[in-house]
Amino acid sequence: MLNSIQSFSIFIFTLFCIIQNTDGEYYGEYSPKVTKARAYLFKSVQSPESTALQPLGVVDFCDLGKGLMAINGTLKGLPPGLHGFHVHQFGDLSQLCTGAGLHFNPHKRHHGAPQDLERHVGDLGNIQADENGTAIIRIRDRYMTFKGVNNIIGRGLLVHEKVDDLGRGGNDESLKTGNAGPRFGCGVIGIRGENL
């Protein structure tokens, strides 16, 4: 009886070690490794079922390897100037994009600039819309991933009405949101096909 218990214990321990060493990277036939994602952004509306959805543009995410994420896209129809740009907790576009929740912040840090050590995972700084309302996005980020605790798949991507003060505004709201104001538009980050 003791040998059976010892054998079972060794089996469970070995199985536990194997699971721990996979780091969540079993991709199997139906779970390919994610290397690309895409978000279609729309102007904020009260209900995502609205027939008045106004597209703003497309933003692509690409895992470049070695912990570097490329974020590229074009948004149109923005007011000219700087706009806060963030990944938020949820992929819920309802109620003028407030359904997306707060900035994606799994490590419970203060808001900051993209290059800061103290920042939310979702902090992407500002994007610049020209006089025609077009913003060309070219960002490289070392915090966001497609797996693990910093995984952005299924989360909201938002552009705000105002400039993000990058946590340097000197008040509590600055340390939470960068005082970027209401949500101008939002989308959901989804897995993108490898051939696209």
Secondary structure, DSSP 8 states (H G I E B T S, - for coil): -HHHHHHHHHHHHHHHHHHHHTTT---TTTS----EEEEEEEE--S-TT-TT--EEEEEEEEEEETTEEEEEEEE-S--SEEEEEEEES----TTTTGGG-SB--TT------TT-SSS-TTEEEEEEE-TTS-EEEEEEESS-BSSGGGB-TT-EEEEESS---TT-SSSHHHHHHTT--SEEEEEE-EE--TT-
